[in-house]
Amino acid sequence: MAGVEQSAGGELADFRKRVEELRNARTLPSQEQQPTLDAALFELQHVVDVLLPRYEGLAGAERNNHSRAGTEEQQLLRALFQRTPCVVALLDPDTVVRRLNFAGTILFGMRAGYATGRPLTGSLAPEVRAAFRSQVAAVARNEGDRSMVVRLLRTPDGPGEPLRATMTALRPPQEPGNAVLTVFHTGGALPAYDQPSVNGTEHEDEQRENRAARQRGSTPAPPAQRAAPSARRVPDPPRPLSRAHLAEVTQGAELMDLLDDTTTALLSGPPEGAAPDGERPPAAVERALRELHGRFADWVVLDQEAPGADAARDGHAPGALRRSLVLGPEDRDDLAAALAGQDPAGCPLAEDTARTGSSAVQVRPDDLAAFGHDAAGAPLLARAAVTSLLCVPLREPDGPVRGVLTLFRTGTRRAFSLAEAGAVDRLSRHLGLALRDSRP
């Protein structure tokens, strides 16, 4: 490339000399200027046919070099972001996750694809969410860098892990506003993990070679000295699909056992109606819900149709609801009493589920007021440290809603999956029929 540029520069210098000679030829008599005009036309044609295409080629090569350098720079920065051992998140001004690196997926316990588009505050303790939102919004307004201590959601063993969040404004290219680059510092080292693949099997091969080198006590070879993946004849080890398949089969069997036990509880014994005091659910329904308590959900809350709601019903619209059953941990009697004393009319989630007849599944609910407040004004979801909830309507087939069942999971228990939500949806139809048959 340097030789081509030198050749083009020398030819351009000679062209300038010839143009200067043609300019001096203007002093010749008019009858002797015809050869000069012919030479000028020849030089102009040389510019069009030779010099201009050569210049365009050099300019195009320069643009390609800049574009290639920019692409390589982006790949380097992306790899640096993903593979840094610190927990790094790129947030919108309202704390919605735009990017989350590998270490962040380990700390917050969720995949990067799942976290993207969801508020990060859902992974933090309720008491720090408002302050964290305010600090992120201030940084996005160019009010300076900020740092604060936040906590993860609490676990059954106690409060969640404290984190130091350091925030700085970052302007993404071709965007009008700022994003907030947030680094979370933990008290100890992050758990060991294998970095997910970024660019196919190349990174998987790199990880395996690094692990093998560490076992040999040697230094891993640089990527440039490793054999290309296409040149290797040894096939890659199979992915552990059998383990994932076994987990799915195990979960399916557990859900089948749960449905069998709840159906047996509904059908066992005579079809008793509601309790004499009218405050508790039918005995068969209560037996079935006690099968869910503990083994499937930490909290079980039932809101059923109040007596006399049929007369006030408008078509399939739900009647007034009353709280008839609350099952929770034995050491949370105060919270159980607060839930039992709550009017379902002050519970937006239950009201919306009864009105629309649609189920709701939430993981790390961001709206802590979705299930209402206790007498002191504290959000009940925050008091229960709910990490996942499932709210389903209890209705007979093609009939009205007879009640609403809400299930909570707390602490480190895994979130409700779609398969589990489907199983509870089937169970809700059985419970809806039981509530219909128990009416006086």
N, C-alpha and C positions, 0 to 999 in steps of 0.2 A: 504493500500500500504506500510506503514511504517513497519507493522508486517511481510509482505512478504519479504521485504528487509532485516530485522534483521534475519529472519530464513535462508535466502539464505547466508547471511554473516557468520552465525555460522556454517552452513554445510560446507562452503568453508574453514573455519579455521580448522575444523576437518579433511577435506581432505588433507590439507597441512601437518598436523601432521602425517597422515598415509603414505604420500609420503616420508616424512623424515625417518620414520621407515623402509620403503622398501629400501631406499638408504643405510641405515646402514647395512641392511642384506646382502649387497654385500660381506662383510668380511667372511661370512660363507663358509664352504667347498662346493665345486661344487656339491657334491652328496646331499647336504641339501638345495640347492637353488631352487629346483622345486616347493615347496609350495610358495616360495617368488614370483616366476614368475607367478604362478596362481593368487596370490593376486594382483600383478601389473595389469594383464589383467582385473581382476574384477574391479579395481579402474578406469581403462581407460574406460571400458564399462559404469560405473556409470557416468563418465563425459559426455559421448556421450548421454546417455539416460535421464539423470536427470538434471545435472548442466547446460549443454549448452542450452537446451530448456528453462530452467528457466531464464537464462541470456538474451536470445533473447526476451522472453516475457517482462522482465523488461525494456530492451532497447526500444522495440516497444511502451510500455506504456509511456516512457519518451518522445519519439518523438511525440506521439499523444498529450501529454500535451503541448509541445512546439508549435505544429501546432495549437491547439485550442487557446492557449494564443495569438499567432500571428494573428489569424483570429479575435478574440475579440478586439485586439488592432487596427486592420485596421478598424473595424466597428466603434470603438470609434472615431478614427481620422476622418473618413468620416463624421460622424454625427457632429463633432466639426466644420469641414470645412463648411458644408452645413448650419448649424443653427446659426453660429456666426452672430451677428447683423452688423458687418462691411462688406463692399463690398470687396470680395476677388476673384481674378482671377488667374489661373495658365496659363501662356502664354509660347508659343514657342519663340525662339530668334527672329522670324519675326513677333511677336505680335499676332499670331494665337491663339485663345482661345482653351485650352485643358479642363479646368474646370471653371465653374462659379457658385458661390453659390447663395442661394435664394435671399439675399439682392441685389446681382448684377443683377439678372433678373429684379427686380423692378426698380433699378436705370437706367439701360440701356434700359428697355422696351422691352425685348425679352426673349423667353424661353431659358433655358439652352441647350436643344437639338438643337435649331436653332443656338445659338451662337457658339457651339462647331465646330471647323473647319473653322471659319471665322475670319478675322483680327479684333481685337477690335478697331483699328483706324477708322473703319467705323462709330463708335458711337461718335467720337471726332471731335471737330472743325478742319477744314482743316489746319489752321495756326499752330497747335501744333502736327500734325501727324508725320512730319519728325523728330522733336526733340524727340518725344516719342519713335519712332522706334529706334533711335540712342541710347537712354538711355537703352532700353530693351536689345539691342544687346550687349552693353558694360557690363551690369550685367551678361548676359549669358556667356561672355568671362572671367568671374571671375575678373573683374576690380573693384570690390567693390560694395556695396549697393548704390542706387541712390534714389533721391526724387525730384519731380518736380510738378509744377502746370499745369494742363490741363483743358480744357473746353469741355463740351458736345456740341453737335450740337446746333446752335442757334435756337431760337423760334421766332414766329412773334412778341413777346413782347420785344425781345432784345437778348443779348448774352446768350449762354447756361451757366448752372451752373458750377462754378469753382470747381475743385477737386484737392486734394493733393494726388499724386500717389507715393507710397513708394515701392521700388522694391528690392528684394534680390534673390540671386541664390539658386536653389534647385535642387539636383540631384535625379531624380526618380530612384527607384530600377531597376536594370537590363537594364539600358539605358546608352548609351555612352556619351551623352551630358547633359548640364544643361537645366532646365526650369527656368522660372522667376516667383516667387510668388509676386503678386502685390496687395497691399491694397489701396483702394481709400477712402479717408477721405472727407466727405461732411461737408458743413457749418452748416447744421441743421440735425434734426433727420430724418431718413428714413420714408416714409409713412408706415402706418400700413398695415400688410398683414398677410394672413394665410399661414403657411409654407406648400409647396406641400408635398404630401405623398412620403416617401422614401421607405417604406417597406410595402406597401399595406394599408389595413384598420386600422392597428394597430396605425399608426401615426395619422390618421384621428380621431380615437376614443380618442387618447391622447389629441388632440387639442380641441375636443368638451368638454372633461372632465375639461380641464384647463379653458376654457371659462365659463363653468357652475360654477366652483369653484370661479372664480373671481366675478361673479354676486352674489354669496352667501356671498362674503366677507371672504371666508375661504381659506386655503392653499390647493392646489391640492395634492392628495395622490401620493406617490412615485409609479413608474410603477410596482414595485414588489408586491405592496399591491392591485393593481387593478385586477379586474376579467379578466380572459383570454377572448379574443374575442369570442372563440368558446363556452364559458359558458354563454354568454349573450343571453337572450331570446328576448330582445327588438330589433327589426330590425333596421338597420341603416337608417337614414332619406334619402329619395331619392335625388339623385344629381339633380341640377337645369338644366335638359336637356331641359325643355320647353323653358327656356330663350334663350339658345343657338340656339334652333330650330327657335324661333321667330326672332332672329337676322339674321339667314340665309334666312328666308323667306322675311324679310324686304329688305335685300340686293338684293335678286333676283328680287323683285318687282321694286326696284330702277333701276336696270340694264335694266329691260324690258321697263320701262318708258324712259330711256335714249336712247335705241335703237329705240323706237317708235318716239321720238322727232327728232332724227337725220335723220331717214328715211323720216319722214314727211318733214323736211327741204330740203332733197335732191330732193324730188318729187314735192315740191310746186313751182309754177311759171314755166315759160318756161325754157327749157334746155339751158340757156345762155352758151356761150363759155367763153374763157378767156377774161380778161379786155383788152381794146384797147392798153394799154401800154405794155401788155405782161408780166407784173411784178407780178400781183396778180393772185390767183387761180380762177377757174370758180366760178360764184356767188353761185351755188348750193352747191359746196364743202365748200365755206367759211361760208355759213349759217349753214351747219352741224357742222363745227368745232367750231363755236361760241356757239353751244349747249354744247360742251364739256368744254369750258372755264369757270372756276369758279366753277361750280357745280361738275365737275369730276376731273379737273386738274388745277393747278395754272398757268402753262405755256403750251401753245400749239404751236408747231413749225412744219411747213410743208415745206418739200423739195420735189419739183416735177420735173419731167423730163423737161429738157430745150427744147425749140423749135428746131426742126430739128434733134432730137436725134434718130428718127427712121432710118434715112439714115446711121447713124454711128453705129447702133446696130448690135451686133454679136449674132444672135439667140435670146435667152431669156436674154442675159446679159443686165444689165441696162445701159442706156445712161447717159450723164452728168446731174447732178442735179443742181438746182438753188433754193435759199431760197425765197419762195413766200409769206409766212405768218408767223407772230409771234404775239401771243396773250399772254399778261401777266398782272400782277397787274398794276393798274393805277399809283401808286407811284414809279414804277421802269422803267421810260422812258429811262434812261441811259442804263440799261441792255437790254431793248428791242431793242434799237438802235444797241447795240453791237451784239446781236443775229441776227438781220436783216441784218447787214453788213457782217456777216461771210460767207465765201465761203464753201459750203458743202464738197468740196474736202479736207478741213482742219478739218473735223469732223469725226474722225475714226469710231464712233458708227454708224452714218448715212451711211457712205460708206460701212461698213461691212454688215449692214442690207440690203442695196440695192443689194450688190453683192451676198450674200448668200440666200436672200429671207426668212430669219428666224427672228422671233421676239426675242426681248431681254427684260427681266424684271430684274431690279437691285434694291435692297434695300440697302440704305446707301452705295452708290458706293464708293469703295476704290480707284479706278483709277480716280482721278479728271480730268485727261487730256482726258478722253474718248470722251468728246464732244468738244474738241478743246479749244483754248485760244482766248482772246480778243486782241485788238491792242497793249495793254501794256504787253501782255504775261501772264495775270492772267487766271487761269482755269475758264471757264464759269460755270461749275458745282459748284465750290466753291463760285463764286459771287452770284449765285442764291440760295445758301444754299439748294441744292437738297437733299432730304432724300429718294426719290424713283423715278424711271423713268421707262417708258415703251416706247419702240421703235419698230414699226411694219412697214413692207413693204406694200405699196398700190399696189395691183396687181389684174388684172382680172383673173378669173378662168383659170388655165392652160396657162396663158399668161405671158408677161414680167412685170417687176416691173415698175410702172408708177410714184412712188414717195415713200417718207418715212415720216411717222408721228411720232413725238416724244412728249411725255407728261411728264411733271415734276410735282412732289408734293414736297412741302417744309414745313419747320417748324414742328409743332406737328401733322400735318395731317397724318392719317394712311397710311401705305404703300399700293401699288397696290397689290391686291390679285390675285390668279390664275383665279378666276371667273371673275374678272374685266378684266384681260388680255384676257380671252376668248371672252368676249363681244366686246372688241375693235378689236380683230381679225376678228370677223364677220363684224363689221362695216368697217374694212379696205377693204374688198372685194367690198362693196357697193361704197366706195370712189374710188377704182381702176376702177370700171366700169364708174363712173361719169367722171373721168379724161380721160378715153379712148374716151367716147362719145363727149367730149368737144374739141377734137383735130380739128384743121382747115382742 
